[in-house]
Amino acid sequence: MKVAVIGTGYVGLTTAVSLAMNGHEVMGIDLVEAKIIKLRQGLSPIYEPGLEEALAHVLQKGVLTFTTNLMDAREAEVLFVCVGTPESADGTADLSYLHASVTEIQAMHKKFPHNRTIVIKSTVPVGTGDWVANLLHECSALHVVSNPEFLREGNALLDALEPPRIVIGANDQEPFAVMEGLYKGIKAPRVKTTRPNAELIKYASNAFLATRISFMNELARLSSVIGTDILTVAQGMGLDNRIGPEFLRAGVGYGGSCFPKDTIALLQLAQEKGVSLSIVDKAREVNTTQPEWFLEHVQRQLSDLNGKQIALLGLAFKPDTDDIREAPSLKIIKALQQKGSLITAYDPIASPAVSKLFPDVLYVQTPTEACKGAHAALLLTEWKQCVSLDWSEIYASMALPNLFDGRNAWPMKEVREAGFHYTGVGRS
Ligand SMILES: NC(=O)c1ccc[n+]([C@@H]2O[C@H](COP(=O)([O-])OP(=O)(O)OC[C@H]3O[C@@H](n4cnc5c(N)ncnc54)[C@H](O)[C@@H]3O)[C@@H](O)[C@H]2O)c1
């Protein structure tokens, strides 16, 4: 099928590459010319394992092309909308990018009318698909589908090629058939439903996962006081197949471009409708205060953070991505700088992005360099480069052997035996 993908960020680029890999003829469209120039050269503007190699492959086969002009995609039968829906000042989802792309589609459709399906992959508030359909009601032969995306950054391409489920929301049969044709080769359960149900499935999934993390983080606070080990507790809980092991890892808090903005957007929607979502609200509150709670331990150990050198290992919101949106590292850098600490930081990929926000941090090339002369080292992202370390070398390089494991990923027993003062999140 001829497909256009509007927006070539984390979701759009992954969608475009995976559809091209699955035999479709795809055109990726983005406003940002610099991205399109890079993409045409086979260079991915984002870091995502395996994506650049796959991009090169489909470019070479000639099944994926890029443009800044939507009119170039006028022959597309299916148009995916994958633009950002960031948080606006009042917490609601900012739909201006979505609105702009729908207006462009409308203009194109008027000029070159033919049967088209618009697929909204961006995460949008319940009712947005219907709103778009209303906006386009005068355009005949134009269907609107809600097809939320569930990929995980760091594993995006695999998630797009082998999704655990495909959710499709539409209000008549024709677009369901189009979507079946599009996802023909993919063996995954389908949830075929209305657009509002599809939209809520996305928000509810993210809010639920965020709640699991905050539940464990709150329990970790108790665990650290009563001397239990949250890792063992999580393991014991996760073996219950009614619970499962995922998203039970306590840490310094969740970040990223989805959980923070999607939970607040869901809360805003509920508030507008006069409904209280107190559990989601509390999950957000725990997450907001988790970095502060973590830093209190550092402060207690070092007495005064002023003038102390703190090493930060990992800056991205999770491993295997360059995405720093809402990363806990940003809050931690800000708080440490306010207390007068000197910061050295290491991240295999995300340092350039963070350095634009915090130029006063010393960014280095290895974890050992970051730890050199430090009074404490904090693990903020469990990149393998930050987890598998030569502990005797690190011990020798630090001014004080204080480790604060914000991801419960360092080997507690081993580092304690090596002489470190180790503090995890809710570990005995
Ligand atoms: N990143 C994730 O892990 C993830 C996962 C699931 C769902 N989502 C949702 O998918 C959507 C996109 O997220 P993302 O992380 O890919 O965002 P992103 O910011 O990485 O990419 C958005 C892209 O859209 C482009 N764009 C904006 N307006 C445009 C227009 N009118 N025409 C063409 N291009 C335009 C931007 O230049 C940018 O390249 C959001 O709604 C997000 O909530 C994201």
The ligand as a Tripos MOL2 file, in Angstrom:
@<TRIPOS>MOLECULE
LIG
   44    48     1     0     0
SMALL
NO_CHARGES

@<TRIPOS>ATOM
      1 N1          8.0780    8.5070   22.0870 N.am      1 LIG1
      2 C1          7.3890    7.4550   22.5110 C.2       1 LIG1
      3 O1          7.9310    6.5380   23.1490 O.2       1 LIG1
      4 C2          5.9160    7.3490   22.2130 C.ar      1 LIG1
      5 C3          5.2740    6.1140   22.3940 C.ar      1 LIG1
      6 C4          3.9180    6.0190   22.1180 C.ar      1 LIG1
      7 C5          3.2180    7.1350   21.6970 C.ar      1 LIG1
      8 N2          3.8610    8.3320   21.5520 N.ar      1 LIG1
      9 C6          3.0890    9.4890   21.0540 C.3       1 LIG1
     10 O2          3.3940    9.6670   19.6640 O.3       1 LIG1
     11 C7          3.4070   11.0600   19.3350 C.3       1 LIG1
     12 C8          4.7480   11.4410   18.7430 C.3       1 LIG1
     13 O3          5.7400   11.2470   19.7370 O.3       1 LIG1
     14 P1          7.2920   11.3100   19.3900 P.3       1 LIG1
     15 O4          8.0220   10.9540   20.6210 O.co2     1 LIG1
     16 O5          7.5390   10.5680   18.1430 O.co2     1 LIG1
     17 O6          7.4540   12.8820   19.1050 O.3       1 LIG1
     18 P2          8.6900   13.6270   18.4480 P.3       1 LIG1
     19 O7          8.6910   14.9950   19.0200 O.co2     1 LIG1
     20 O8          9.9060   12.7880   18.5330 O.co2     1 LIG1
     21 O9          8.3070   13.7040   16.8790 O.3       1 LIG1
     22 C9          7.2920   14.5010   16.3710 C.3       1 LIG1
     23 C10         7.7080   14.9290   14.9590 C.3       1 LIG1
     24 O10         6.6160   15.5630   14.2960 O.3       1 LIG1
     25 C11         7.1210   16.6290   13.5000 C.3       1 LIG1
     26 N3          6.0060   17.5130   13.1590 N.ar      1 LIG1
     27 C12         5.2870   18.3270   13.9630 C.ar      1 LIG1
     28 N4          4.3100   18.9320   13.2650 N.ar      1 LIG1
     29 C13         4.3970   18.4770   11.9890 C.ar      1 LIG1
     30 C14         3.6440   18.7320   10.7880 C.ar      1 LIG1
     31 N5          2.6080   19.5590   10.7460 N.pl3     1 LIG1
     32 N6          4.0430   18.1060    9.6540 N.ar      1 LIG1
     33 C15         5.0900   17.2740    9.6460 C.ar      1 LIG1
     34 N7          5.8240   16.9870   10.7690 N.ar      1 LIG1
     35 C16         5.4720   17.5900   11.9090 C.ar      1 LIG1
     36 C17         8.2110   17.2180   14.3650 C.3       1 LIG1
     37 O11         9.1060   18.0150   13.6320 O.3       1 LIG1
     38 C18         8.8520   15.9480   14.9470 C.3       1 LIG1
     39 O12         9.8950   15.4830   14.1240 O.3       1 LIG1
     40 C19         3.0490   11.7950   20.6240 C.3       1 LIG1
     41 O13         1.6620   12.0090   20.6570 O.3       1 LIG1
     42 C20         3.4510   10.7970   21.7120 C.3       1 LIG1
     43 O14         2.7300   10.9840   22.8920 O.3       1 LIG1
     44 C21         5.1930    8.4580   21.7850 C.ar      1 LIG1
@<TRIPOS>BOND
     1     1     2 1
     2     2     3 2
     3     2     4 1
     4     4     5 ar
     5     4    44 ar
     6     5     6 ar
     7     6     7 ar
     8     7     8 ar
     9     8     9 1
    10     8    44 ar
    11     9    10 1
    12     9    42 1
    13    10    11 1
    14    11    12 1
    15    11    40 1
    16    12    13 1
    17    13    14 1
    18    14    15 2
    19    14    16 1
    20    14    17 1
    21    17    18 1
    22    18    19 2
    23    18    20 1
    24    18    21 1
    25    21    22 1
    26    22    23 1
    27    23    24 1
    28    23    38 1
    29    24    25 1
    30    25    26 1
    31    25    36 1
    32    26    27 ar
    33    26    35 ar
    34    27    28 ar
    35    28    29 ar
    36    29    30 ar
    37    29    35 ar
    38    30    31 1
    39    30    32 ar
    40    32    33 ar
    41    33    34 ar
    42    34    35 ar
    43    36    37 1
    44    36    38 1
    45    38    39 1
    46    40    41 1
    47    40    42 1
    48    42    43 1
@<TRIPOS>SUBSTRUCTURE
     1 LIG1         1 GROUP 0 **** ****
